[in-house]
Amino acid sequence: MELFAGLLTTVLGLAGAPGIAIDRIATDFLRGQIVRADTLEVRVDNAPNYQILLGNVDRIRVAGRGVYVLEFLRIDEIDLETDPISIDPNLVQSGKIVLRRPLQAAVRVVMRSEDINAALRSPNVQPSFKNLSIDITGTSKGNPEVFDLVNPEVTFLEGDRLRLAATLQSQPTPAKPKVTKLNVSVNAELRTIGGTKLQIFNPKIELEGTPVPDRIAKAFAEGLNKVLDLRQLESKGITARVLKLELTEGKMQVIGFAKMDSIPNQ
């Protein structure tokens, strides 16, 4: 949201400039806020241009391909288009963006399996997969062991399904000095519920090729589904909805919209 606030400040600071100049400077600003992109374009639609002096913009459109929002995370395609924007122009010079009406935008994002896998294996993310305490017996009476998650891989499949695979590698202890490796895979369907949740359905989990008990699969799905609840964003003043989710071979496309009554974190 800080990035979008900066973009709005840049656009409103260009009141009176030709439309082409506004588009170019807004694009340069946005490019400076990300790591890199194969292509990135910002189009500010405003007629007449003097509306910007009054804090009004008809529409902002952003189109990016091969966008790295983080050094290790590539977005294959992103398209964003706002509704009309109205902010208080008197506060722009102080760097504060106050919306006179809720800011709404539609967004389309396409992610590739290979890009997500590259992110999962990056040095930035790998520490999250170390020293995991896991009870592979699936019972509360079992003694959890410490594992590292090695070679995690996500594959998007036809029919809105996905496959998660990884190797659980034990850490040697005095009692168990020998390192053991267990291959685990999860096949599941990914759906949207009411536009506010992405949920895992019918997970099939295998450990070394053997299906795990349903209670473990259910616990896994319930835990992951809590993370995929978009309503968590509402505490930050953002209402997000998924209008369409589509998984095909190697790609995931998400189309949705977001609404903010104010720009947070200024």
Buried (B, 14 or more C-beta within 10 A) or exposed (E): BEEBBBBBBBBBBBBEBEBEEBBBBBBEBBBEEBEEBEEBBBBBBBEEBEBBEEBBBBBBBBBBBBBBBEEBBBBBBBBBBBBBBBBEBEEBEEEBBBBEEBBBBBBBBBBBBBBBBBBBBEEEBBEEBEEBEBEBEBEEEEEEBEBBBBEBBBBBBEEBBBBBBBBBBBBEEEEEEEEEEBBBBBBBBBBBEEBBBBBBEEBBBBBEEEEBEEEBBEEBBEEBBEEBBBEEBEEEBBBBBBEEBEBEEBBBBBBBBBBBEEBEEB
